[in-house]
């Protein structure tokens, strides 16, 4: 089966967070990716800078002559979606489907970024056709390696269930990384909180919860990462328009293939279920 390391582009374009806006423009002029990873050090990244966001940064920097380093504009960076090099094809597709910018960065066993995969990189696998020699080799071999076509057959129902369960769930669902940055959020959470679909990705728990609960929210993430779960609690979420929604929620840790906690998944529902019913009528 294909793994992330088989699909990835070796190496990842990167730039230091203390380089200037002009240097970033020069960098992207000579690199075909249209994005660059912004790093503080080889093992600590700030996010992803895209061509579109670099235009925003340049315009803002024109009125701030003393703030020319990229780090001053980190609010314009997109979050990085990581995936382990040994993750299989179906998981790569899932993460690319939900990642901001539809790209993932591949890490090795030491957590070092060794490559990246974009949606463009997986598209050819959907129409892969083995050559005659490959078919003969497969039929004569006692162990037949699954090629992407076979993998697609195996993952169709899995991806359908994933989309139906997460994206179309009647309950609100979101996932954050250990720093509290929202990596995934389903459609109904966006709708209930008054956001356009995808708008919550890259925001933080501070955008979800009232200011007086920010400390509790941060502590809650650590509890989930350490214990693996958080008991059902009643809390509040903040809509985009500032209104408060009373909710009930439960969380657990998301783990990688080595059992290490890499984030959280939270399922929640409004205490007033009429809010969900109203969304159903609107759609």
C-alpha positions as CSV (number, residue, x, y, z in Angstrom):
1,X,0.0,0.0,0.0
2,X,1.1,3.5,-0.6
3,X,2.2,5.5,2.4
4,X,2.8,9.2,2.9
5,X,6.5,8.8,2.2
6,X,5.8,7.3,-1.2
7,X,3.6,10.2,-2.2
8,X,5.5,13.2,-0.7
9,X,7.7,15.7,-2.4
10,X,11.1,15.4,-0.8
11,X,12.0,18.4,1.3
12,X,9.8,21.4,2.0
13,X,10.4,25.0,1.0
14,X,11.0,27.0,4.2
15,X,11.9,30.5,5.2
16,X,13.0,31.9,8.6
17,X,10.4,33.9,10.5
18,X,12.9,36.8,10.9
19,X,13.4,37.3,7.2
20,X,11.8,40.3,5.6
21,X,8.6,40.6,3.6
22,X,10.7,41.5,0.5
23,X,12.9,38.4,1.0
24,X,9.7,36.3,1.2
25,X,8.5,37.8,-2.1
26,X,11.8,37.0,-3.8
27,X,11.7,33.5,-2.4
28,X,8.2,32.7,-3.7
29,X,9.1,34.2,-7.1
30,X,11.7,31.4,-7.6
31,X,9.7,28.5,-6.1
32,X,6.8,26.8,-7.9
33,X,4.8,25.7,-4.8
34,X,3.0,28.9,-4.1
35,X,3.6,28.4,-0.4
36,X,6.5,28.3,2.0
37,X,6.7,27.0,5.6
38,X,7.8,29.7,8.1
39,X,10.1,28.4,10.8
40,X,11.7,29.7,14.0
41,X,14.1,26.8,14.0
42,X,14.6,23.4,12.3
43,X,12.1,21.8,14.7
44,X,9.7,24.6,15.3
45,X,7.5,26.0,12.6
46,X,5.2,29.1,12.8
47,X,2.8,28.2,10.0
48,X,2.5,28.4,6.2
49,X,2.8,31.5,4.1
50,X,0.9,31.6,0.8
51,X,1.2,33.9,-2.2
52,X,-2.3,35.4,-1.4
53,X,-1.5,36.1,2.2
54,X,1.9,37.5,1.3
55,X,0.0,40.2,-0.7
56,X,-1.9,41.1,2.4
57,X,1.3,41.2,4.5
58,X,3.1,43.4,1.9
59,X,0.2,45.9,1.9
60,X,0.2,46.1,5.7
61,X,3.9,46.4,5.9
62,X,3.9,49.5,3.8
63,X,2.5,51.6,6.7
64,X,4.8,49.9,9.2
65,X,8.4,50.6,8.2
66,X,9.7,49.2,11.5
67,X,7.9,45.9,11.2
68,X,9.4,44.3,8.1
69,X,10.1,40.8,9.6
70,X,7.5,38.1,8.7
71,X,7.0,37.2,12.4
72,X,5.1,40.5,12.9
73,X,2.4,39.1,10.5
74,X,2.0,35.6,11.9
75,X,-1.7,36.1,12.1
76,X,-1.6,35.8,8.3
77,X,0.1,32.3,8.4
78,X,-2.0,29.3,7.7
79,X,-1.8,26.4,10.2
80,X,0.3,23.4,9.3
81,X,-1.3,19.9,9.0
82,X,1.2,17.2,9.9
83,X,1.1,13.5,8.9
84,X,3.6,10.7,9.8
85,X,5.6,9.3,6.9
86,X,4.1,5.8,7.5
87,X,0.4,6.9,7.3
88,X,-1.4,4.9,4.6
89,X,-3.1,6.3,1.5
90,X,-6.6,6.6,3.0
91,X,-5.4,8.7,5.9
92,X,-3.4,10.9,3.6
93,X,-6.5,11.6,1.5
94,X,-8.6,12.3,4.7
95,X,-6.1,14.8,6.0
96,X,-5.6,16.6,2.7
97,X,-9.4,16.9,2.4
98,X,-9.7,18.7,5.7
99,X,-6.4,20.6,5.9
100,X,-6.2,24.3,5.3
101,X,-4.9,24.8,1.7
102,X,-5.4,21.0,1.1
103,X,-1.7,20.2,1.9
104,X,0.0,18.2,4.5
105,X,3.6,18.2,5.8
106,X,5.2,14.8,6.3
107,X,7.2,14.1,9.5
108,X,9.6,11.2,10.3
109,X,10.0,9.3,13.6
110,X,11.9,12.2,15.1
111,X,9.2,14.7,14.3
112,X,11.3,16.4,11.6
113,X,9.5,17.6,8.5
114,X,10.9,15.6,5.5
115,X,8.4,16.5,2.7
116,X,4.9,17.7,1.8
117,X,1.9,16.4,-0.2
118,X,-0.7,18.5,-1.9
119,X,-4.0,17.6,-3.5
120,X,-2.3,17.7,-6.8
121,X,0.1,14.9,-5.7
122,X,-2.7,12.5,-5.0
123,X,-4.9,13.1,-8.0
124,X,-2.8,10.9,-10.4
125,X,-3.3,7.9,-8.1
126,X,-7.1,8.1,-8.7
127,X,-6.6,7.3,-12.4
128,X,-3.6,5.0,-12.1
129,X,-3.5,2.2,-14.6
130,X,-0.8,-0.5,-14.2
131,X,1.2,-1.4,-17.3
132,X,1.0,-4.9,-18.9
133,X,4.3,-5.9,-17.3
134,X,3.1,-4.8,-13.9
135,X,-0.1,-6.8,-14.3
136,X,1.9,-9.9,-15.3
137,X,4.2,-9.4,-12.4
138,X,1.3,-9.1,-10.0
139,X,-0.6,-12.2,-11.3
140,X,2.6,-14.3,-11.1
141,X,3.5,-13.2,-7.7
142,X,2.4,-15.1,-4.6
143,X,1.9,-11.8,-2.8
144,X,0.0,-9.3,-4.8
145,X,0.8,-5.7,-3.9
146,X,-2.3,-3.5,-3.8
147,X,-2.0,-0.6,-6.2
148,X,-3.9,2.6,-5.8
149,X,-7.0,1.4,-7.7
150,X,-7.5,-1.5,-5.3
151,X,-6.8,0.9,-2.4
152,X,-9.5,3.2,-3.7
153,X,-12.0,0.4,-3.7
154,X,-11.2,-0.4,-0.1
155,X,-11.4,3.2,1.1
156,X,-14.6,4.3,-0.7
157,X,-16.9,3.3,2.0
158,X,-14.5,4.4,4.7
159,X,-14.2,7.9,3.3
160,X,-18.0,8.1,2.7
161,X,-18.6,7.2,6.3
162,X,-16.0,9.6,7.5
163,X,-17.5,12.5,5.5
164,X,-21.1,11.5,6.6
165,X,-20.0,11.1,10.3
166,X,-17.8,14.2,10.7
167,X,-19.0,16.7,8.1
168,X,-22.7,15.9,8.2
169,X,-22.9,14.8,11.9
170,X,-26.0,16.2,13.7
171,X,-23.6,17.2,16.5
172,X,-20.9,19.8,16.6
173,X,-17.4,18.4,16.2
174,X,-14.0,20.1,16.2
175,X,-10.4,19.1,16.7
176,X,-7.5,21.2,18.0
177,X,-3.8,20.7,18.2
178,X,-1.8,20.9,21.5
179,X,-1.5,24.7,21.1
180,X,-5.2,25.1,20.8
181,X,-5.4,25.8,17.1
182,X,-8.5,24.4,15.4
183,X,-7.5,21.9,12.8
184,X,-10.9,20.5,11.9
185,X,-14.4,21.7,12.5
186,X,-17.5,20.3,10.9
187,X,-20.3,22.1,9.0
188,X,-22.8,22.2,11.8
189,X,-20.4,23.8,14.2
190,X,-19.7,26.5,11.6
191,X,-23.4,27.1,11.0
192,X,-24.4,27.2,14.7
193,X,-21.7,29.7,15.5
194,X,-22.5,31.9,12.5
195,X,-19.3,31.2,10.4
196,X,-18.9,30.4,6.8
197,X,-17.8,26.8,6.3
198,X,-14.0,26.6,6.7
199,X,-13.7,30.0,8.5
200,X,-13.0,28.4,11.9
201,X,-9.9,26.4,10.6
202,X,-6.8,28.1,11.9
203,X,-8.5,30.0,14.7
204,X,-8.0,29.0,18.3
205,X,-10.0,28.0,21.4
206,X,-9.9,31.6,22.4
207,X,-12.3,32.3,19.4
208,X,-14.6,29.5,20.6
209,X,-15.0,30.2,24.3
210,X,-15.7,33.3,26.5
211,X,-12.6,35.2,27.8
212,X,-13.3,34.2,31.4
213,X,-13.0,30.5,30.4
214,X,-9.8,30.7,28.4
215,X,-7.7,29.4,31.3
216,X,-10.0,26.5,31.8
217,X,-10.0,25.7,28.1
218,X,-6.2,25.6,28.1
219,X,-6.1,23.4,31.1
220,X,-8.7,21.2,29.5
221,X,-6.5,20.5,26.5
222,X,-3.7,19.4,28.8
223,X,-6.1,17.1,30.7
224,X,-7.2,15.5,27.5
225,X,-3.6,15.0,26.2
226,X,-2.4,13.6,29.5
227,X,-5.4,11.4,30.5
228,X,-6.8,10.7,27.1
229,X,-10.2,12.2,27.7
230,X,-12.2,14.8,29.5
231,X,-15.5,14.1,31.2
232,X,-18.8,15.5,29.9
233,X,-19.1,19.2,30.9
234,X,-21.4,22.1,30.4
235,X,-19.8,25.2,28.9
236,X,-20.4,28.1,26.7
237,X,-19.3,28.9,23.1
238,X,-19.2,32.3,21.5
239,X,-20.9,33.0,18.1
240,X,-19.2,35.2,15.5
241,X,-21.7,37.9,16.4
242,X,-20.7,37.7,20.1
243,X,-23.8,35.9,21.4
244,X,-23.3,33.1,23.9
245,X,-24.5,29.5,23.2
246,X,-24.8,27.1,26.2
247,X,-23.4,23.7,25.2
248,X,-22.6,20.3,26.6
249,X,-19.4,18.7,25.4
250,X,-17.1,15.7,25.7
251,X,-13.5,15.3,24.5
252,X,-10.9,12.7,24.0
253,X,-7.3,12.7,22.7
254,X,-6.3,12.0,19.1
255,X,-3.3,9.8,18.9
256,X,-0.8,8.9,16.2
257,X,0.2,5.4,15.2
258,X,2.7,5.3,18.1
259,X,0.0,6.2,20.6
260,X,1.3,9.7,21.2
261,X,-1.4,12.3,21.8
262,X,-1.3,14.8,19.0
263,X,-4.5,16.7,19.5
264,X,-8.1,16.5,20.7
265,X,-11.5,15.8,19.3
266,X,-14.6,17.3,20.9
267,X,-18.2,16.5,20.3
268,X,-20.7,19.0,21.6
269,X,-24.4,19.9,21.4
270,X,-26.4,23.1,22.4
271,X,-28.4,22.8,25.6
272,X,-31.3,24.2,23.6
273,X,-31.7,21.6,20.9
274,X,-34.2,23.8,19.1
275,X,-31.1,25.6,17.7
276,X,-30.1,22.5,15.8
277,X,-33.7,21.9,14.6
278,X,-33.7,25.5,13.3
279,X,-30.6,24.8,11.3
280,X,-32.1,21.7,9.8
281,X,-35.2,23.8,8.6
282,X,-33.0,26.4,7.1
283,X,-31.1,23.9,5.0
